[in-house]
Amino acid sequence: QSVLTQPPSVSGAPGQRVTISCTGGASNIGAGFEVHWYQQLPGTSPKLLIYDSSNRPSGVPDRFSGSKSGTSASLAIIGLQAEDEADYYCQSYDNSLSVQYVFGTGTKVTVL
Amino acid sequence: QVQLQESGPGLVKPSQTLSLTCIVSGGSISRGGDYWSWIRQQPGKGLEWIGYIYYTGSTYYNPSLKSRVTISVDTSKNQFSLRLSSVTAADTAVYYCASKPFNNHRHWFDPWGQGALVTVSS
């Protein structure tokens, strides 16, 4: 029941910039709720990558950056590295009558 | 930062009840700064929030699962648990426990446990 839409996959060569979009609606991102991003390396659990749309937890490399505008958000990886190959999920809060915490459909990042 | 570890049966029969426990280490479950959460990931699919509990026992559930979900906390054992009744094959998933800040303006989940795969099959 993903409410936030992401592209299924993006790819890039090492050193390139890739961007992942996350599109929501009026009851979540459009309502002003922040967006959070998670990185899920193969065979592992999701790890918080960006919180409150643009903040990096301690230990997250600064090549990861996030932004939000209107009903959408974006995650950028600047200077793609082989170890960035993973699934990425956005997440936000939803104030509709349905589920409170909504996740994106997920994006597979492939390093060429 | 606390560490979370899920445990429980990896195989559950259809119509039975799925039960998982999340052990919290490196901090007290009663410290007051966390909503203790359950999230699942069905095979090849995205993430779905199941619900969470505060150490006092207050719970909040995903409306789509609410009729079948019970989350409880045992502060003496520093753990919290998930029960999902009347399971079907659609409940086959990796179940994660995670922490969400006890703050109505902080809606992220961190950290997460390693996950427990539960298969529903006869």
Interface residues (C-beta under 8 A of the other chain):
Chain A: Q1 S2 F33 E34 H36 Y38 T44 S45 P46 K47 L48 Y51 D52 P57 Y89 Q91 S92 Y93 L97 S98 V99 Q100 Y101 V102 F103 G104 T105 G106
Chain B: G46 L47 E48 W49 Y60 N62 P63 S64 Y96 K100 R106 H107 W108 F109 D110 P111 W112 G113 Q114 G115
